[in-house]
Amino acid sequence: MLAMTYRGPYRVRASHKQEPVIEHPNDAIVRVTRTCICGSDLHLYHGLVPDTRVGMTFGHEFTGIVEEVGSSVTKLKKGDHVLVPFNIFCGSCFFCQKELFGNCHNTNPSATAVGAIYGYSHTAGGYDGGQAEYVRVPLADVGPTIIPDDIDPDDAVLLTDILPTGYQAAEMGDIQEGDTVVIFGAGPVGIMAAKSAWLLGAGRVIVVDHLEYRLEFVRNWANCEIVNFKDVQDMAEHIKKMTDWLGADVCIDAVGAEAAGNALQHLSGVKLKLQAGASTALHWAINSVRKGGTVSIVGVYGPTGNMVPIGNVVNKGLTIRANQASVKRHLPRLIEHIQAGRIKPSDVITHRIPLEDIADAYHIFSSKLDNCIKPVLLPPSARQ
């Protein structure tokens, strides 16, 4: 089959790999119809995630047609069109029972914190991902969801990660009616977090980034205020000035390890890797939120230490909430929002690129070329 393969930092290509096979009675084989490049994939692409092995296939956002099921699978059949959450989870462990599907205790032998993730290095279990023509889906009775007939596949593929992640970012902020919410990052997840903040009752939404085309998009699509951090000398002071010198009620870090905006953080966290990514956005969130406020973190950082102002957290009495999104938990509500016309996630798709052109797709997305916000990859069979 045709699949994206990792060859080292900044080096990916489309090549032919062996098609996946049923390895366990609970497996399914899915023929991919849509797959995306996520901002989290860029951390792998840039060599920032440990144990990302040459030959691996990335891609944790995909939909597809069920081609084959194992002997124990009862909830799926050949021909079903499914969306597959990026979490791989068992559904029965202590954490899954609490709907913490991103923290499943049984699917990732490499870590005790995060559960398994498709196509996300061996620190997340080493499972090949969906940037391919076919993918093996373990625990197929638990993860995949059959796409309703009235949900467009382009909307469905964004239900596998970015919309649930943006929604959970807002949910973890414990937004109260009328709250001021500041979101750091106008990438796809930050854009979804902005839209979700309104759905959860925010009275004011402010999005911070430095790319004008992304800021313009989120201002128009999510009806929010915008701040270009290149125009700001002190972010915390600027946000306080915008909020009667109190600070925001909720701040969301939707950036993570590769945040721009601070040369020392970028040098130590991205170039020299002395910490697990540049924690610039996290600093801004902690320092910009009001006393007693909430900081929600969905930006991806590495598993080792970061330079974080924990003293400010304590002295301001902040609540910090963070996790990988538990996609399955959010799907019923988000599907309802889409069906009711409250949100159209596929509006953020700017590029539809053949899987064969995966190297160009990564370059465009990584370098923010051609006003790219969200690229979707189409395998050959999906274009026929």
Buried (B, 14 or more C-beta within 10 A) or exposed (E): BBBBBBEEEEEBEBBEBEBBEBEEEBBBBBBBBBBBBBBBBBBBBBBBBBEBEEEBBBBBBBBBBBBBBBEEBEEBEEEBBBBBBBBBBBBEBEBBEEBBBBBBBBBBEBBEEBBBBBBBBBBBBBBBBBBBBBBBBBBBBBBBBBBEEEBEBBBBBBBBBBBBBBBBBBBBBBBEEEBBBBBBBBBBBBBBBBBBBBBBEBBBBBBBBBBEBBBEBBBEBBEBBBBEBEEBEEBBEBBBEBBEEBBBBBBBBBBBBBBBBBEEBBEBBBEEBEBBBBBBBBBBBBBBBBEEBBBBBBBBBBEEEBBBBEEBBEEBEBBBBBBBBBBBBBBEEBBEBBEEEEBBBBBBBBBBBBBBBBBBBBBBBBEEEEBBBBBBBBBEBBEE
